[in-house]
Structure formats: C-alpha cells, structure tokens
C-alpha cells in the first residue's frame, strides 16, 4: 500500500467526493495508473475554485483507492477525463500550514509547494497518518506516540 497527495481545487474535490471518484492533472490517465487498490490518497486544495486567487492551502478529502482501473468519462463534447474510484472517508478540511514543520516532505524545505505542481506525488505512511489525524480520520497510532501522550498526560 502506498500513500499519495493529489492536488485539485476544493470545488473539484467536492464533486469527486460526492460521486466517489478522483481526477488529477486535468484528467490525464498517466498519474492514475500509479495508484493501486488499497492505496491511501489525500487531496490538497491550494484554492477554493479552479483558477481562483483566494488561498485555501488545506487538505480537503481523504480516502482509499478502489479496485476498478482508471476509466474515461465524457464531461463535455471536447473533454474526456480519466477517473479512479475512491471510497472517501468522513473528514473535515485541515490547513497545511500548522503541519508543515512536522510533515517529512515539507520539514526544513522552504520550497515545499514545488512538488504539488506534479498533481500527484507519493508520501510516507507517517505523513499520511499525521494528515489523517488533522482531518479527524481514524489513523493507526504508533507505540512512540502513545508513550509520548502518556508522558504528557501524567
């Protein structure tokens, strides 16, 4: 199982959550072919709307890729994007800003936003767990973290 960050506006993510699918890179199939059933995916939305100027900079959806291979749909006469089915978790938006110093892919990296330009990139299990927890999605605890919490509350 791998963990991925996909990038899309919050409006586009909301459509995919409602209908149970994801698209990346304006509907290209190549990035979707990297996904496998059981992989975890989280969407990062830099803005609320596609091409919009208002910053959102939040994780907006989290789920698990389903078995079906990428498939093509007709949205408009001249636009036939590829999609992948996803079982979306119940989750709330979570700003990336307080997580930046803790995420492996962004820690000590002042150019952390560069990799979002690829539309889909792999992240560590630790980063996925941190993001899931910020979004209030159940994620596995590790022994070290449980010990740290016990010390904190003692």
C-alpha positions as CSV (number, residue, x, y, z in Angstrom):
1,X,0.0,0.0,0.0
2,X,1.2,3.5,-0.9
3,X,0.2,6.9,0.2
4,X,-0.4,9.8,-2.1
5,X,-1.2,13.5,-2.2
6,X,-3.4,14.7,-5.1
7,X,-3.9,18.3,-6.0
8,X,-7.2,20.0,-7.1
9,X,-9.4,22.9,-6.1
10,X,-11.8,22.3,-3.3
11,X,-14.8,22.7,-5.6
12,X,-13.5,19.9,-7.9
13,X,-12.6,17.7,-4.9
14,X,-16.2,18.2,-3.5
15,X,-17.6,16.8,-6.8
16,X,-15.4,13.8,-6.6
17,X,-16.2,13.1,-3.0
18,X,-19.9,13.3,-3.8
19,X,-19.7,10.9,-6.7
20,X,-16.9,8.6,-5.4
21,X,-14.0,9.3,-7.8
22,X,-10.9,11.3,-8.2
23,X,-9.2,13.0,-11.2
24,X,-5.7,14.6,-11.4
25,X,-3.7,16.7,-13.8
26,X,-6.8,17.8,-15.8
27,X,-8.0,14.2,-16.4
28,X,-4.7,12.6,-17.5
29,X,-4.5,8.8,-17.2
30,X,-0.8,8.5,-16.6
31,X,-0.7,9.6,-12.9
32,X,-3.8,7.5,-12.1
33,X,-2.0,4.4,-13.4
34,X,0.4,4.7,-10.5
35,X,-2.4,4.0,-8.0
36,X,-3.4,0.6,-6.8
37,X,-6.4,-0.7,-4.9
38,X,-5.9,-0.1,-1.2
39,X,-3.6,2.9,-1.6
40,X,-4.5,5.9,0.5
41,X,-5.0,9.3,-1.1
42,X,-5.5,12.8,0.4
43,X,-6.4,15.8,-1.6
44,X,-4.6,19.1,-1.1
45,X,-6.5,22.2,-2.4
46,X,-4.5,25.3,-2.8
47,X,-7.6,27.3,-3.7
48,X,-11.4,27.0,-3.3
49,X,-12.1,27.2,-7.0
50,X,-10.2,26.3,-10.1
51,X,-8.1,29.3,-11.3
52,X,-9.2,31.2,-8.2
53,X,-7.0,33.7,-6.4
54,X,-8.2,33.0,-2.9
55,X,-5.8,30.7,-1.0
56,X,-7.2,27.7,0.8
57,X,-4.0,25.7,1.4
58,X,-5.9,22.8,3.0
59,X,-6.3,19.1,2.8
60,X,-9.9,18.6,1.7
61,X,-10.5,14.9,1.2
62,X,-9.0,11.6,2.3
63,X,-9.9,8.1,1.1
64,X,-8.9,4.7,-0.2
65,X,-8.5,3.8,-3.9
66,X,-10.9,1.1,-5.0
67,X,-10.3,-1.9,-7.3
68,X,-11.6,-0.5,-10.6
69,X,-8.9,0.5,-13.1
70,X,-8.8,4.2,-14.3
71,X,-11.7,4.8,-16.7
72,X,-12.6,7.6,-19.1
73,X,-15.8,9.7,-19.0
74,X,-17.3,12.4,-21.2
75,X,-17.8,15.6,-19.2
76,X,-18.2,17.8,-22.3
77,X,-18.0,17.2,-26.0
78,X,-14.3,18.0,-26.1
79,X,-13.3,16.9,-22.6
80,X,-13.0,13.2,-21.7
81,X,-11.0,12.9,-18.4
82,X,-9.9,9.7,-16.7
83,X,-11.0,8.9,-13.2
84,X,-10.3,6.5,-10.5
85,X,-12.9,5.3,-7.9
86,X,-12.3,6.1,-4.3
87,X,-14.0,5.3,-1.0
88,X,-13.9,8.7,0.7
89,X,-13.6,9.0,4.5
90,X,-15.7,11.3,6.7
91,X,-13.2,14.2,7.1
92,X,-13.0,17.9,7.6
93,X,-10.7,20.3,6.0
94,X,-7.3,20.8,7.6
95,X,-4.9,23.6,6.9
96,X,-1.5,22.5,5.8
97,X,0.2,25.5,7.5
98,X,0.5,24.1,11.1
99,X,1.6,20.7,9.7
100,X,4.5,22.0,7.5
101,X,7.2,21.7,10.2
102,X,6.0,18.1,11.1
103,X,5.5,16.6,7.6
104,X,8.5,14.8,6.2
105,X,8.0,16.1,2.7
106,X,8.0,19.7,3.8
107,X,10.1,19.8,7.0
108,X,13.1,22.1,6.5
109,X,12.1,22.7,2.9
110,X,11.2,26.3,2.1
111,X,10.2,25.2,-1.4
112,X,7.6,22.7,0.0
113,X,5.0,23.7,-2.6
114,X,7.0,22.8,-5.6
115,X,6.0,19.1,-5.6
116,X,2.3,20.0,-5.7
117,X,2.9,21.2,-9.3
118,X,3.1,17.5,-10.3
119,X,-0.6,16.9,-9.4
120,X,0.1,13.6,-7.6
121,X,3.0,12.5,-5.5
122,X,3.9,9.8,-3.0
123,X,4.3,10.5,0.7
124,X,5.3,8.4,3.7
125,X,3.0,6.5,5.9
126,X,3.9,8.8,8.8
127,X,2.9,11.9,6.8
128,X,-0.4,10.2,5.8
129,X,-1.1,9.4,9.4
130,X,-0.4,13.0,10.5
131,X,-2.7,14.4,7.8
132,X,-5.5,11.9,8.6
133,X,-5.4,12.8,12.3
134,X,-5.6,16.5,11.4
135,X,-8.7,15.8,9.3
136,X,-10.2,13.7,12.2
137,X,-9.9,10.4,10.2
138,X,-9.1,7.3,12.2
139,X,-5.4,6.5,11.7
140,X,-3.2,4.0,13.4
141,X,-1.2,5.1,16.4
142,X,2.4,4.1,16.8
143,X,4.0,3.0,20.1
144,X,6.2,6.0,20.4
145,X,3.3,8.4,20.0
146,X,1.3,6.6,22.6
147,X,4.2,6.8,25.0
148,X,4.6,10.5,24.4
149,X,0.9,11.0,25.1
150,X,1.1,9.1,28.3
151,X,4.1,11.2,29.4
152,X,2.2,14.4,28.5
153,X,-0.9,13.5,30.5
154,X,0.9,12.0,33.5
